[in-house]
Each structure stands twice: as structure tokens, then as C-alpha cells.
Amino acid sequence: MEATVKSFGRSFKVNMKTQILPGRGFISDNDNHQFGTSGHEEFLLSAHQEGTLIDYTYQVTIHKKWLRLMAAPLIRWYSMKYWEKAVIDRLKEIVKRN
């Protein structure tokens, strides 16, 4: 599928080849030709004695050498802080309420 995503205040197209795993999550390979990046994303759920275990990974490859120099600090710091606020903190709130 082709998706429009927004990052760093800018919208761009991403081609996503996603496999839905019913009851388990999804695996997706994502390509952004505009920025010269690709990623492999996995969101997997498994039963755990205390509830559900969420295993999430997203491996990003930056194909343009000049972009690697600029993007690495942004991805390591800014994007991870945003992810923590947008997803992890919200999940923690849900768990506290239940």
C-alpha cells in the first residue's frame, strides 16, 4: 500500500508491504524513496503469565550517506523521545487504569 505519513512537520509518501498476522500483530517493510530510507517493522503480541507481551522493533536503513550524518542524532534522540511520549506513555496510562 502507499501511505502518507508526517514526520518532522512534513508529509511524504511511503510504500508499505505489510503482512497482518491475525492475533499476533504485523510485519511491514517500508520504503521512502524521497528521503532514501527503508525500514523493517515488527509489532508482535504473545501471551504472558501477567497479560500480553508486546515486542516492537523498527530497523531503519538510511541509503543516502549525507543524510546519515544528520539523521542519526534526530532518530536516536528526537524520534525515540516522541515515540516514548506518543506510544509508550499512553500504553502505561492504559495499564494503570486497568
Summary of the structure (lengths in Angstrom):
residues: 98
radius of gyration: 15.5
end to end distance: 35.0
largest distance: 46.4
contacts: 213
relative contact order: 0.11
helix: 34%
strand: 51%
